[in-house]
Amino acid sequence: MADARLHATPEGLALSGTLTFATVPGLESRIRALLAGLPARTRVDLGEVTRIDSAGVALLVTLWRRVHEQGGELGFHSIPQGLVPLVELYDLQSVIADSVPAGQTDAA
């Protein structure tokens, strides 16, 4: 299982690896270190995420909330297909709206 990784990019942040209950707690100090230097409009690239569960979703929501609390904007890019059902299940389309492929946000 690949460890979760978080690093700065010119546009904001990139997450990679496995974002699960077992790996997400290890990212907390890295998140705190990177949040202060983010641009007002931050993009989080999820293109290298190989697996995500509810802990990974909670991490994304936490990132979104913290950036918004600082007066910034945060959008997600290149989300893995495995995240789409979780976004729908937890009704998070308004938080992770930019990331969900068109036509895949309606649970009807």
MISEKOL-60704 format. One line per field, with one value per residue (C-alpha): residue number from 1; residue in three letters; x, z, y. Coordinates in steps of 0.001 Angstrom, whole numbers, m for minus. Layout:
BEGIN
pos: c(NUM; ...)
code: c(ALA; ...)
east: c(X; ...)
up: c(Z; ...)
north: c(Y; ...)
***
This chain:
BEGIN
pos: c(1; 2; 3; 4; 5; 6; 7; 8; 9; 10; 11; 12; 13; 14; 15; 16; 17; 18; 19; 20; 21; 22; 23; 24; 25; 26; 27; 28; 29; 30; 31; 32; 33; 34; 35; 36; 37; 38; 39; 40; 41; 42; 43; 44; 45; 46; 47; 48; 49; 50; 51; 52; 53; 54; 55; 56; 57; 58; 59; 60; 61; 62; 63; 64; 65; 66; 67; 68; 69; 70; 71; 72; 73; 74; 75; 76; 77; 78; 79; 80; 81; 82; 83; 84; 85; 86; 87; 88; 89; 90; 91; 92; 93; 94; 95; 96; 97; 98; 99; 100; 101; 102; 103; 104; 105; 106; 107; 108)
code: c(MET; ALA; ASP; ALA; ARG; LEU; HIS; ALA; THR; PRO; GLU; GLY; LEU; ALA; LEU; SER; GLY; THR; LEU; THR; PHE; ALA; THR; VAL; PRO; GLY; LEU; GLU; SER; ARG; ILE; ARG; ALA; LEU; LEU; ALA; GLY; LEU; PRO; ALA; ARG; THR; ARG; VAL; ASP; LEU; GLY; GLU; VAL; THR; ARG; ILE; ASP; SER; ALA; GLY; VAL; ALA; LEU; LEU; VAL; THR; LEU; TRP; ARG; ARG; VAL; HIS; GLU; GLN; GLY; GLY; GLU; LEU; GLY; PHE; HIS; SER; ILE; PRO; GLN; GLY; LEU; VAL; PRO; LEU; VAL; GLU; LEU; TYR; ASP; LEU; GLN; SER; VAL; ILE; ALA; ASP; SER; VAL; PRO; ALA; GLY; GLN; THR; ASP; ALA; ALA)
east: c(0; 1442; 1763; m199; 1841; 1075; 3307; 3167; 2770; 2756; m1077; m1436; m1192; m1000; m2062; m888; m874; m3444; m5732; m7251; m7894; m4400; m2516; m4409; m3418; 212; m553; m1745; 1609; 2305; m1082; m372; 3047; 1730; m1498; 180; 1910; m1010; m2227; m5688; m7023; m5646; m5986; m5549; m4447; m5715; m4464; m1969; m4345; m4550; m7165; m9474; m11938; m14041; m10919; m9584; m12879; m12670; m9156; m10416; m13256; m10813; m8497; m11447; m12691; m9275; m8600; m12041; m11502; m8385; m10472; m9218; m10801; m9978; m10854; m10044; m8655; m8236; m10172; m10020; m13151; m13331; m14068; m17190; m19523; m18263; m18905; m22454; m22975; m21900; m23645; m20406; m20949; m20874; m17462; m15901; m17978; m15115; m13670; m16588; m16809; m19834; m22879; m21676; m22973; m26662; m27628; m31207)
up: c(0; m1022; 1674; 1391; 280; 181; m1450; m2719; m6435; m8292; m8268; m4667; m3463; m4779; m2937; m3976; m2851; m617; 1360; 3929; 7640; 7992; 6122; 6511; 10162; 9088; 6865; 9619; 10333; 6603; 6106; 8866; 7392; 3869; 4607; 5520; 2158; m132; m2758; m2254; m5032; m4422; m6560; m5127; m7695; m6874; m10074; m8289; m5588; m5956; m3285; m1092; 1691; 4080; 5947; 2668; 2055; 5546; 4728; 1578; 3494; 6213; 3626; 2013; 5364; 6526; 3274; 3420; 7062; 5894; 3280; 328; m2318; m2887; m5844; m6615; m9907; m11441; m8831; m8927; m10055; m6647; m5041; m7119; m5255; m1897; m2924; m3840; m725; 1619; m493; m943; m4506; m3306; m1696; m4370; m7302; m9601; m9423; m10165; m13887; m15626; m15508; m12481; m9674; m9921; m7646; m8988)
north: c(0; 3378; 6000; 9229; 12224; 15945; 18531; 22096; 22847; 26174; 26070; 24930; 21340; 17795; 14670; 11236; 7646; 6005; 8342; 6010; 5691; 4208; 6954; 10246; 10959; 11166; 14169; 16541; 18204; 18564; 20240; 22755; 23526; 24111; 26006; 29289; 29630; 28831; 31300; 32843; 30601; 27146; 24057; 20573; 18001; 14511; 12887; 10636; 9373; 5600; 4833; 6898; 6097; 8181; 9354; 10722; 12503; 13998; 15226; 16983; 18629; 19724; 21272; 23065; 24363; 25594; 27448; 29074; 30059; 31928; 33772; 31726; 29532; 25891; 23681; 20080; 18790; 15316; 13429; 9644; 7806; 6127; 9488; 10229; 7817; 9107; 12725; 11734; 9595; 12405; 15102; 17042; 18241; 21865; 21329; 19124; 20409; 21391; 17917; 15668; 14855; 16348; 14136; 12182; 14393; 13493; 10648; 10592)
***
